[in-house]
Structures are given as C-alpha cells and as structure tokens.
C-alpha cells in the first residue's frame, strides 16, 4: 500500500527533536479532556526524551539515551540492521547513546552524547555523509566534525557545531546546502556567510535556521515563497526572513516554513493550499503572517507536506492545515484553516509532524502518535482503531506508542 500512497505526497521535513520540559504555565483548556488513550498492556511503554516524525517512519530517544525507530524500513531508515517494517519501536543498532535523533524522508540521523553525528538509511544523494548507497545501521558522518544538533530533510541533512556554525550535506539541486552552489555533497560543507546559528532545519528542498541573535534565515528552493524573503527567487546562500521579527525558532517544512517569535507568537509563510499557514485563508504568503487565535506558543513545527502543529506555553497541542488520515488529531479528517486542539486532553512538551502523521512527547515522557498508520509509523503495534476513507489504516486521535 505504501508505494501507491507515496505518489500523493511530497518529501519530508525531518523531525525537530521534541524535548520534555514538564512546565505548564497557563490554564488553557481548549477541549474537555477525554479518556487518555490506553497504553498497551503487552509490554511496558518506553519513556522518551524526544521524538521525530519522518515521512513514513518515526524515531525517538528514550530516557536512557538509546534510540528507537518504527514504521517503514525499506531503505534501512530504522537503523536496526534490517529492511523489515516495524509497527512498534525497535532499538537502533550499535548501542550508541544519543542526545537527539531526526527522521527524514528515507534516512535518519542523530547526535551522540559525545557530539558525533551518525546517519542511516538511503544515501542516494550523500545525505548520510558517507559513501555507500544505503546503510541499515548507523554510520559516522565523515569529516571528523562535532555537532550539537542535526536535522534531516528530504534528501539533505544539516547540523550545527558546538560553536554555532552550520554545515549541510546531500542533495543541493536547489541550493539547499547554502554553500553558494548547486553541487551535491557527500561530506559536510559550511553554510555561506559565516552566520552563528542556534539551530537549523532541513526541509524538502530548502533550509531555515535561527541565529544566536534571533534572526531568521532561509535558503534553497523558493518557488512558493517558503524562504519568507518576500520573493519566489531561489537562494544559494542564506537570506533574511522579511519583517524584522525576532525569532526563537525558524523551521523549514515542505512548501511552507514557520517561526516562533521571542514573544511566543507563531508565524508561517509559503504555500497555503490546505490552510497550513493557519491564518484563516488559503492564500500563499511570501512573508511571515501570524497564526490566527492569538495564542502563546512555545513551539511551532511545519510538516514535510501541508500541515502544521504547535504547543502552547500551557502545554496544549494544536494543529492546522491538511488533515489527510487524521494528521491533525482532532478526531476528524477535515482540513482546518486555523488551529484546532488535538483530542485527548494530554499535556505535551512538544510535537513533530511528519508527512501525514504527527507524534509528540507528553510532559510525563510518554510518546503518542496519530494520523496515517499504513506502515506502522504510529508505533501502536498495528492496532489502529480506524480506517480513514474506507481502507487506509489511521487514527484521528492520539494513540500511545507501545513498548518493545
């Protein structure tokens, strides 16, 4: 089934790590709490520090710093040494201790506790920073670099060093590596202009980041205005996001991007065919527009296709845009032009949308996923209680990720 579905979607924004914080600052309660989705009794659930949704797979870092993945594995992107799909978490091989992992289109990368980046999965454009065509177990990114953060995109990867320098590698056909060329790279190359980045995120064919001075920059493909510079001109080097906003986060999605301002307001720009910008319209935007509702967010993340999710400062989850197979988690498959609350009354430390599914970690370190489950990417042991559109395995509400 996954091959036929895959032609419907574009490539992935690799997941940004969702880190548990446990803080609940306000009393916002957008929906009456429902019964918390039941955890599987077959085995004890894992407790997670972070989670990342890929295109059709998901990965996370458990509280013991071990990485686990589940879902589609045809290119070895689960890292367990096989190409067997998994509907529940499996341990990533090699017993590496990870700080963070990022799941991309058909590859995954992670930062180890000693600040080295390892990648696994498909390597057709050099996105693993290695030489072979694919790896089903983690391989060390070449070049001897130390990194503090990594993010996977469609077919490229970007990372930031402990001294805030950004590097990218892999597909560069749209200038998404930011080195001033369109030459693919199988080893990390520095992003031009020498900016000091706090973090970078790789989209489908563009990249965005936020500097230590709270400025947003993007580069690469810009045909839908997703760089936010007020144009649709491709950029081979970082260009400032227009509007003069101060950002905590600036994140690249599929054909749209989003940012979180220093005053906790969410902004998005780019393609808006399904309402993924959250401004109440379907109008494309070449510059940042505020997400409707006036909520204070601590996180906002665009998906690799056409929905967006965020977590308020009160730890409540909201999503908007394309609701194919229930990716918004509101109990329906209806597209939303403005944010709607995720069902279940759960408190989240953060969310991470993939292609057509979304996952998050609660403030109690439990992982939940919802949306498309045709390849086990919800991690619920293939026990999805729904079938969207008559035949597609899905869950329109959060379901707990099961144990091993």
Steps between C-alpha positions, in 0.01 A plus 500: 500500500778744585630523142162611364448750779844648462422654164244723671749685713820696476816450695556537866614753749713310740375512852619755747566345838217538751651532846299437813480797734213436737412872529134602496468878527140576417158352546402484134265206441380510140299182524350296778745223593408164358608165633876480455581251223584168656855373508561150373503236770718269290820666620604799704504819295824684439560839657633748246711812516420595140328377186521574127248415226638414159318443176370151582711421804555640848798502737558607855757515778406321820589626846803268501627678184437198278339562163192310379321512165183356342303507176621461143848351467547425131823703490626403845387829653407330829867417556445152641710324238200382296259629237196361684215738581416527871172598665657541842835647612821313423840595634742671264810281461847561641393604851590865444382746764311783331408852603262550207377329183335637186292289261500611135347376176686168473787567738561576865783674685583554864744682727680276748580597858856571388374739229560282198236464229398155375259436212325199344261417217511610136810688381425563133597868524765474772253599773660256744840663462647167394585307183274196465155517338320403823574395855265304725706583809643833618811624320716787621472813285833562330726794573569458870252772601338546836138618495246601764185478283404325176193509276405287200302621200384344177839395368735724692614542859618803699664537838642760738833474678550578870636839391184578298627444147260337253595220259289311245546201269306294244275622218575857394301528178311803633781650702366357826850441637560874502859487379437721196489209252261233373758223536401193702727425796570172677693668780395803708566843347468830687196715437611825341512842666652379827186558706477366855202266511324370809328231293422411139224288344503331160178506299414314182721720280578800720654569838429751776674596819504749783815682603628562850380857443139378446492568127336261257674392178400256226655375174437263209180448302256790523234435237215538752659778703607262775824691566292790628708773337207648309599336169482166318868517401724201570782582742833314512606676820307601813258790459325677787134426564315827439304697756770575756364249751712360781472120501565220748449239226480502121413165344486374141214280385398362162373804309452722804701615799415626847664689781448573867567856605675597822162610636361148439288576193485257208554616141497305173563569130503325162241269342158506665275276287367310803517775760843391626597859582214520750395852410143408409559510122640290217708788367871448433719733705850614403568650844408394855135529607379437855317177577141579596373475855746715692635207700840496664702210362822343621541300180369502143606245238402478130463152353676370193173523304219737595407511866649672803489435873596692809501484878386792712681631804235310694609169341186459286533368146345661192525413130372654176502450124468173308325233706557201272458178703451698820841668517359789705381270778166673556291188438413591140652503151382856433758759393532795735596857407568597861637303797285226654571320824641149489254260662561321825577772754869407509775740605787504252856619527515508121366366170661397174292454181617270220340459159150395608554403860599690811672390818577665830641450846286583801624679808510157665739373227250276320488492120175528305435503126201549270415517130601263222611157627531301178860406576502483878625856546269559797686234698177358640571140410282520187189530714358819349132513585391684187507478122496839330328531162391138529834322476796705627624402846491809717416653833337842517582529870822442697604140559773396740823365358533146634794330667754271339 
